[in-house]
Structures are given as structure tokens and as C-alpha cells.
């Protein structure tokens, strides 16, 4: 049994956001990442990403209010939840938690917003939301 609905590439996540009215992109990175690295731009789809930190910077302690904060932003069990972080680790943990709480359509977006480090130890050019060419804006 899978601990969450599955993994999607950034392109597959974008396609779900386009085709499913109840699909929600949930960016679980930190406030600093949203501000300095950027966030997905869903305006062309008539949607906005939901920004809820999985961990709080700088201590990176887990946000115990995560599920409640999602619910307060209108997330419901029948929604398709597409979780995004920097590289796909925090988002997987968030998808697992929300699945445990009865949100069956919780997906992890592989590669995250910036993807893995490239040969020069930089993110954002090899894989992920940004490198795929999906819309994003600087915070």
C-alpha cells in the first residue's frame, strides 16, 4: 500500500492543475524560499498556489499546525493536492501526512521547484518546476 497517491513530474502536475478544477498546488517551502527563490505562477489558470510551510526556518522544526493551516485555506478531502518543495523531500512527507488524515488524492511533485544540484552545485537549471519552464514569479 502506498503512503500517498503517487509522484508526478512538474509537467504532469501542471496538466492536473489545468484539467482538474479541484486540483490545488501546495508549496510547502519556507517563507524565505518563497520570497527569495520564487513561487509557481498559476494566474494563467485562474488559480493561486497555497503557501504553507512544512518546516519553519531557521530551526527547520516541523510545522505542527500544517494540516489545520491547509484546512483554513479551503483544502478539503475531495481535492487533488499537489505538494511542492525545493527538491521533492518535504513535499513527499506532506503528501504522506495528508493521506494519513484522509486526503486520498495527495501527490508529491518530483524534483520540486528547483530540482537537484547540478555539476556546479547549483539548483534550478537541471530539473524541477523552474528548469521545466513552467510559470513562476519572484516573490
Backbone torsions as a table, in degrees:
resi	resn	phi	psi	omega
1	UNK	NA	130.8	-179.8
2	UNK	-77.0	142.8	-178.7
3	UNK	-77.9	-8.6	177.3
4	UNK	-158.5	175.4	-171.7
5	UNK	-66.7	-27.9	178.2
6	UNK	143.6	-176.1	-178.8
7	UNK	-108.9	143.4	176.0
8	UNK	-128.0	147.6	170.8
9	UNK	-73.5	164.1	175.3
10	UNK	-55.7	-40.2	179.6
11	UNK	-64.8	-41.8	177.5
12	UNK	-63.8	-38.6	177.6
13	UNK	-62.9	-44.4	178.2
14	UNK	-58.7	-43.1	179.7
15	UNK	-63.0	-39.0	176.4
16	UNK	-64.6	-42.5	178.9
17	UNK	-61.6	-35.3	178.4
18	UNK	-71.6	-42.1	-169.2
19	UNK	-94.5	-19.4	-176.8
20	UNK	-114.2	111.3	-178.9
21	UNK	-57.4	-30.6	-177.6
22	UNK	-95.0	11.3	177.0
23	UNK	-78.7	132.2	-178.8
24	UNK	-125.7	132.8	174.2
25	UNK	-92.1	123.0	-179.8
26	UNK	-116.3	111.6	-179.8
27	UNK	-90.8	114.0	-173.3
28	UNK	-100.1	11.6	178.7
29	UNK	-70.6	-177.4	-178.7
30	UNK	-87.4	163.3	175.7
31	UNK	-54.2	-42.1	179.5
32	UNK	-61.1	-41.5	179.4
33	UNK	-65.4	-43.7	179.1
34	UNK	-59.9	-42.7	-175.5
35	UNK	-71.6	-46.4	-170.6
36	UNK	-97.1	-22.4	-177.6
37	UNK	-102.7	-33.3	-179.7
38	UNK	117.3	170.6	179.1
39	UNK	-135.7	155.6	175.1
40	UNK	-59.5	141.9	178.5
41	UNK	-105.8	106.9	-178.5
42	UNK	-103.9	10.0	-176.3
43	UNK	-56.7	-36.4	179.3
44	UNK	-64.7	-17.0	177.5
45	UNK	-100.8	0.5	-176.7
46	UNK	72.2	26.4	-178.9
47	UNK	-129.7	166.9	174.2
48	UNK	-129.9	143.4	174.2
49	UNK	-68.8	149.1	173.9
50	UNK	-93.7	124.0	-176.1
51	UNK	-107.2	106.6	177.1
52	UNK	-138.5	120.7	-177.5
53	UNK	-68.6	131.7	172.2
54	UNK	-77.7	-37.5	177.3
55	UNK	-131.2	149.2	-179.0
56	UNK	-97.7	127.6	176.8
57	UNK	-79.8	144.2	5.8
58	UNK	-92.8	-14.9	-176.5
59	UNK	-69.8	-22.0	-178.2
60	UNK	59.5	35.9	174.6
61	UNK	-80.3	146.1	-177.0
62	UNK	-64.3	139.0	178.7
63	UNK	-80.2	101.2	-177.7
64	UNK	-67.6	-17.2	179.8
65	UNK	-94.9	10.1	-173.7
66	UNK	-51.1	-56.5	-176.5
67	UNK	-62.1	-42.3	179.2
68	UNK	-64.1	-38.5	178.9
69	UNK	-66.0	-37.5	176.1
70	UNK	-64.2	-46.5	179.9
71	UNK	-60.6	-37.5	-179.2
72	UNK	-68.7	-17.2	177.6
73	UNK	-99.2	15.7	172.4
74	UNK	92.8	6.3	178.7
75	UNK	-71.8	130.5	-177.6
76	UNK	-126.9	157.1	-177.6
77	UNK	-55.5	-28.4	179.9
78	UNK	-82.0	-3.7	-178.7
79	UNK	-78.3	153.0	169.4
80	UNK	-89.9	117.8	-175.7
81	UNK	-105.5	122.1	-178.5
82	UNK	-113.4	105.1	-174.1
83	UNK	-92.7	133.7	-177.0
84	UNK	-129.8	135.7	170.6
85	UNK	-134.3	-156.3	-178.7
86	UNK	-69.8	-47.7	-172.8
87	UNK	-133.3	-0.9	176.0
88	UNK	107.2	8.1	-179.1
89	UNK	-93.2	-54.9	179.2
90	UNK	-63.2	-37.4	-178.7
91	UNK	-65.6	-34.2	176.8
92	UNK	-65.1	-44.9	178.3
93	UNK	-61.0	-39.8	178.7
94	UNK	-66.0	-41.4	178.2
95	UNK	-63.3	-40.0	178.0
96	UNK	-63.3	-45.2	179.6
97	UNK	-61.3	-48.6	-175.7
98	UNK	-67.5	-30.2	174.2
99	UNK	-65.1	-44.0	177.7
100	UNK	-59.7	-29.9	-178.2
101	UNK	-89.4	8.0	174.7
102	UNK	97.3	11.5	177.3
103	UNK	-97.6	90.3	-169.2
104	UNK	-68.1	-29.1	-176.8
105	UNK	-100.3	61.1	-178.9
106	UNK	-108.8	118.4	-175.4
107	UNK	-116.4	150.1	172.7
108	UNK	-99.4	133.5	175.3
109	UNK	-91.7	111.9	180.0
110	UNK	-59.4	148.0	176.3
111	UNK	72.8	-16.3	177.0
112	UNK	63.0	-158.1	-177.8
113	UNK	-76.8	-38.1	-174.3
114	UNK	-111.5	-16.1	-179.6
115	UNK	75.2	-175.7	-178.3
116	UNK	-76.7	171.1	174.4
117	UNK	-67.7	140.8	175.4
118	UNK	-90.5	-172.4	-178.8
119	UNK	-60.2	-24.2	178.0
120	UNK	-95.9	8.6	-179.4
121	UNK	64.6	38.2	174.8
122	UNK	-115.0	148.3	174.9
123	UNK	-104.8	160.3	172.3
124	UNK	98.9	-4.7	-177.9
125	UNK	-116.2	-20.9	-173.8
126	UNK	-95.2	-37.0	-176.3
127	UNK	-162.9	174.0	178.6
128	UNK	101.5	177.9	-176.5
129	UNK	-53.2	-51.9	-176.6
130	UNK	-64.6	-48.4	-176.5
131	UNK	-66.4	-26.9	178.3
132	UNK	-70.8	-19.1	179.6
133	UNK	91.8	15.3	177.3
134	UNK	-75.3	154.7	-176.2
135	UNK	-63.5	139.3	175.6
136	UNK	-154.3	160.4	178.5
137	UNK	-131.8	153.1	175.7
138	UNK	-81.4	135.2	-178.0
139	UNK	-72.1	NA	NA
